[in-house]
Amino acid sequence: MAEKEEISCAETLKRFAQRVTTSSTKERIGLLQNVTVCVGKPDFPENAVKGVFKFLSLAISRYEDNRSRQAVRNLVRELAKVHPVATLKNVTSALNSESEAQKKRVHASRSSSGDALFALTWTCIVLQEVWTADVTCDKNDLKSLVSVQCGLIYGALAAGWKSVSDSTFRKMSRLFSLNKEKTAMYAELLQELEPSMYNLSAVSMLLKHLAKTKEQDLLSKLKGPFVEMYVKQILGSRNKPPKMLLESCNELLRHLNHAEFKETVLPALQKAMLRSPEIILEAVASLLLGVTIDLGQYVQDLSKPLGSK
C-alpha cells in the first residue's frame, strides 16, 4: 500500500479558506487542526497569518459548539507562539469590525455577548503569549489591540448574562495576573487610547482585578486618571451612555473618596445636569448609587440641579 502523500501547507490553507464556514463540525475541526499543524512548519509563511485571521473571523458567529471554538483557540495560540508580532497585528485587524459592531448594537443578546466573548478570548490568548515570551511589539499595535478589546468587553457584558460576564472577568483577570509590569503598561495604554466611553469597559475589568487581588498601590495610582476619563466620557457625554456601561463604572465609583467626589466629580455632575439633563439623568442616578461614600454633606449641592429639573 502506497504511503499517504503529505499535503503541503499551501494546499491545507487553500482548503481552509474554501471550507472554513462549513456546517460540518467534524470537517471544520479537521481543517483547523491541519492548519494548526502547518503553522510550525518551515513552509508556512508569516504573511499567511493575515489570511488565516481573515477567514477565522467568519467563524465568530457560525461556530457555536465548544469543540470547534476550542480548535480555533488552539490555532490562535499556535499562531501567537510561532509568529507573535504578525499575529498581534492581524488579530486586531480581523476583530476590529466585530468590536465596532458590538458598540453599535442596540439590543444585545445572549448570542451577541457570547460572540464578543469568543472574539475577546483570541485577543487574550495573543497577549498572554506575547507577554509570556516577552516579545517586543510596536506600541501602536498594542494600543490597537487594547482598543479592540474595549469594544469586545463591552459587547460581552452588554446583555447582562451573568455566566458570560463572569467568564469575561476571569479571562481578563487571568491576563492581568501574568505580570504586574505588563498590567501597569496595559493601564497606560488605556489612558492613551482615542477617547471613548467604551474604554471604561476595560477599565472596569482592570480595577475589579486590582481590588480582588488587593493591589492597592497600583489601584490608587490609576484611580485619578480613570476618574478623569469617567468625568469626560460619561458625565460629559453628548449621547446617553448604555446602561450596562454605567453598571461597569461601579468598579471605579466604589473607590471614590470625598476629595475626588467633591473636587472632580461633583462639579462635572452639576454642569452636566444643567447642560443636558435628559441625556445624563440615568448616569447621575447610577453614579449616586455606585459610590460608597456618605453623600449626606452634598445634599444641598446635589439638590440644586436635580431639583430644578
Buried (B, 14 or more C-beta within 10 A) or exposed (E): EEEEEEEEBEEBBEBBBEBBEEEEBEEBBBBBEBBBBBBEEEEBEEEBBBBBBBBBBEBBBEBEEEEBBEBBBBBBBBBBBBBBBBBBBBBBBBBBEBBBBBBEBEEBEEEBBBBBBBBBBBBBBBBBBBBBEEBEBEEEBBBBBBBBBBBBBBBBBBBEBEEBBEBBBEBBBEBBEEBEEBBBBBBBBBEEBEEBBBBBBBBBBBBBBBBEBEBEEBBEEBBEBBBBBBBEBBBBBEEBBBEBBBBBBBBBBBBBEEEBBBEBBBEBBBBBBEEBBEBBBBBBEBBBEBBEBEBEEBEEBBEEBBEEE
